[in-house]
């Protein structure tokens, strides 16, 4: 019984460690927009926390549907100008979050910086 409890605690801590790299507030560099990635109902989600853009609404989801794939995460990112969700690969590298958005043959990479 003790071994089972130990295994369950280990698995839970590994899951939490994987998510903790993404959790936090990230500055997109675009109009001082800050996105907070946190867990909601057992899933990671990235919502607008603040922005100098008057059209950006605080609380609006910008990232969703995170799925861990090796050291990366697959997710959906919202493009407000197009009002569409796009597939993205999210890669945490220290205090930088690299987000590669792919649309057909085109791709764009964004770099968000963690807010201390």
Buried (B, 14 or more C-beta within 10 A) or exposed (E): EEEEEEEEEEEEEEEEEBBEBBBBBBBBEEEEBBBBBBBEEEEBBBBBBBBEEEEBEEEEBBBBBBEBEEEBBEBBBBEBEEEEBBEBBBBBEEEEBBBBBEEEEEEEEBEBBBBE
